Amino acid sequence: MKLTINEKIGFGAGDMAIAIVMMSLAMIITYFYTDVFGLKPVDLGILLFSVRILDAVIDPVVGTMTDITNTRWGKYRPWLLFMSIPFGISIWLMFTTPDTDYSVKLLWAWATYVLLTLTYTLIAIPYVSLISVITDDPQERLSANGYRFVMTKITMFAVTIIVPLSAMYLGKNNVQLGYQIAMGTMGILATCLCLYCFFSVRERIYHPKPSLGMAAQFRLLIKNDQWLILGAVIAIIMFGGIIRNSVAAYYAKYYLSGGDALISPFLTSGVIASVLAMIACTWLTRLYDKIKIFRYTQLLAFVVGGAMYF
């Protein structure tokens, strides 16, 4: 089944909405919570760790819910429609700082972070399954994902460049208000992108409900040694990446003594590097063994990371 250009752009729009939150949580949230919102680092650590554990429980539950969904719009598209507005509102709420005492602010942070995590999951999991039902042509899927990756990179630039700068200039002497306005605008954009994705694509392929339950599927997974090895490697890489992204704003502001003005260009330099890496990866994997490239680039990343420390 051939996809139109509008469908491919619409499919990419869904990932742009997801990327707004993904990049905000990866690059901005720790700095926002400590230096803008005013949380103590210990309380922030407990919050982030606890909600990630909760998210690990929620993800398979949402996956099961999407498997049994059956509407006239399909299995996955309805989630983009009905969760789009709660998704946008939750982005705005999480970046809103209430003018109250610390205990209430901490409760607000917990409530809004859990809310955003829930709405994000209810959008993201159906979305990643969407490509499997809009076309059965591998080349069309590859093409649609190409649109998706390009549009996601645009969002990454928007979050790392526009949000910190907008927060400084829109808030003027009130950076809390600046982040509320900047991320509120991003929330509106995320809602519109979800709706555009819903109205642009169509589910054409039906996949029957899995015969195995979630517990049975999990038992099969843990017997797959290659999956376990790959999962462990990805977990280690993600662990390092999350730490690096979480401290990037602090690194620019305090360690490099650049203040708030250096945060945006420093974060943007990382996004540019990721784009260049994606281009280089496509070229290198055509010429060399993928496993060796993976092994040596990870060793190189370790060396460069150590050099940044010194």
N, C-alpha and C positions, 0 to 999 in steps of 0.2 A: 504494500500500500504506500503510494507516494504521498509525501506531506507537502503542503503549500509553504511558501516563505512565511506567511502569517502564522501558520501553526508552529513552525520552528521558532519564530521570535516569541510567540506566546508561551511555548514550552520553556524557553530561556528566561522569560519573565518570572516564572515561578521560582527558579533558582536564584534570581536576583533578590526576590523577597526574602528567601531563606538566608542568603548571604549577608543581608543587612544585619540580621541578628548574629549570625555566625561570626562575622568580623568584629562586631561590637563586643561580643563576649570574649573573643580571642585577644583583641588589641586594646580595648578601652576600659572594660568593666572594672578591673582591679584598680586602675588609676582613678576612675570616677568614684568608686565607693570609698576610697581612702582620702584622696585629696580634694574631692568636690563634695560628695555626699557627707563624709565625715565619720566613716566607720573605723573602729580600731582594727588593726591588721589581724589580731587573733579572732575577733568576731567574724571578720570577712573570710578567713580561712575555714572556719567551722561552717559558715553558710555555703560557700562554694563546694566544699567536700560533701556536705550532707545532701545538697540538691543533686549533685552528680550521681550519688548512690541512688537517690530516688528516681532519677532519670533512667538509670539502668534497669529499674523495675518497670517503669512506665513504658519504655520502648517496645518490648515484646507484647505487652497488653494492647497497645495501640495497633501494632502489626496484626494481631489476631482480630481486632475490631474491624480493620479495613478488609480483611479476608472475607468476613461475613456480611459486609455492606453490599446491598443490592438495591439500586434506585434507577429511575429512568435516565439519570445522568451518568450512571456507571458506578464503579466501586470507589474510585479515587478522587474524581473531580468534585463531588459534593463537599468533601472536606475543605477544599480550597474556597468554595463558595461560602459555606456557613461559618468557617473559622477565620475568614479574612479580617472582619471587623474586630473581633476579640483579639486577634493577633496584633493588629495595629495599635489598639488601645493599650495592650499590655506593654508594648515597647515604650510608649509615652509615659505610662505609669512608673515603669522601672527607673526611668531617668528623671523622675520628678522627686525633688527633695522637700519633704514637709518641714515647715518651720515650727519645730516642736522639740521636746526633750529627747535625750539619747535613746531611752528605752523604747519610745514610740517609733523613732526613726529606725531602730533595729527591727522592730516588728514589721514596719512598712517594707523594709528591704527584704525580709524573709517572704512576706506575702506576695510582693510584686515579682520577685525573682522566681518563685515557684510558679506563679501564674504565667510568666513569660515562657518558662521551660515547658509547661504543659501545652500552651497554645502553639509553641514552636514545634513540638513533637507531633501534635495533631495536624500540622501542616506538612512538615518535612517527610514523615514516613509515607503518607499517601503519595506525595510528590515523587519520591525516588522510585516508586513502583509504576508511575504513570507511563514511562517510556515503553514498558512492556505491553501496554494495551492500546497505544495509539497507532502502532505500525508493527508488522512482522518482518519488514525488510531490514536486514542488518546494515545496509549502506545508509538507509534513511535514518536509522537510529544513530549511526555514527555522525551523520550530518547534523541531526538535531542536537546531539551532545556538543558538537563543535560550536553551534550558536550559543548553547547554554554556557560553555566555558568562557567564551569571549564576553558575554553579558555579565557573568559573575565577576570577571576581572574589573569591569567597569564599576560595579558596585563596590568592590574592594577599594578602588581609588577614591570613590565618593566618601566612604566611611573614614578612611585614614586621612584624606585631605580636607574634605568639606566640614566634617563634624567638629574636629578640634578647632579649626579656624572660625567656624560659625559660632561655636560656643563662646569664644573669646570676644568676638565683635558684636554678636547679638545681645550677649549678656552685659557687655561693657564692664561695669563694676560688680556685676552679679553673675559669676560663672555658673552657678547652679541654675539660674534662669536660662542662661545660654544653652546649656546642655538639654534642658527641658524643651526649649524651642527647636533646637537642632534635631534631637532624636524624635520629637513629636512629628516633625516634618517627615523624617524617615519612616515613622510609623504609618503616616498617611500614604506615603509612596509604597510601602510594603503591602498595604491593603489593596491599593489600585493594581499592583502587579499581580497579586493573587487572583483578583477578579478578571484581569486581562487573560491570565493563563486559563482560567475556567472557561471563559467564553470563546477562546481561540482554538482549543484542542477538542478532539472527540475521542472517546473510547470505542474502538472498533473490534477489539479482540477480547474474547471471554476466556478466562482461566478458571477451571473448576476449583472449588474449595479444597485445600490439601486434605488428603485422607488421614494423614498423621497429625496428632495433636502436638501442641507446643512442647510438652515434656518429652514425647517420643522423638521429635526433631532434635531437641537438645542432646538427648542420649546418643543419637547418631553423630552429631557434631563432635562430641568429646572423644569419639572413637577414631576420628580422622586426624592422624598425627600431623599431616601437612597443614591442615587448618589451624591446629594448635600452635605450631611453630610460627606460621605467618601471623596469627593473632597476637602472640607474645611480642614479635618484632614490631608490629604496628603499635602495640601498647607502649613499648619503650620509646619509639620515635615520637608518638603523640605526647608522651610525658615530657620529653625534652622540648618539643615545640611549644607546648602550652606554657611551660615555665618561661621560655625565651620571649614569647609574645606577651605574657602577663607582665614581665618586668621591663619591656621595651620603653614604655613611656617614662618610667622612673629613671631608666638608664640615660635617656636623652635629657631629662629635666635636671637630675641631680648629679649623676656621675660625669656627664659631659658638660655640666653647668650651663645648659642651654635654656633653662626655664621653659615656660609653656610654649614659647614660640618655636622651639626646636622639635616638639613632639610630632607635629604634623609632617614635616619633611623627613624626619627620621623613620616614622612608620611607613611613609610612602616609599622610601628607599627599599624597604623590605618587600613591599608589594611589587615594585619594579623588578627586583631580583627574582621573585617567584614567577613572574611572567617570562623573564629571560630563561629561567631554568626549564619552564615548560617547553619553550621553543627548542632549547638545546637538547632536552630529553628526547623529543621526537626525532631529532637528527641522529643523536648518538645511538639510540636503540636500533637504528637501521644498520649500523656499522659494527657494533660490538655486542658481546653477550650481556643480556639484561642483568643477570645475577651478579656478574663481575662489576658492572657499572654501579649497581646498587651497593655492593660491598665497599668499593673504593670511595664512592661519594659520601657514604656514611662516615667512613674513617676521616675523610677530608673535613666534613662538617664538625667532627669532634675536635680536630686540630684547630680549625678556625674559631670554634667556640671557646677553646682554651686561650687562644690569642686575644680574643675580645676581653677576657677577664683581666689579662695583664696589660 
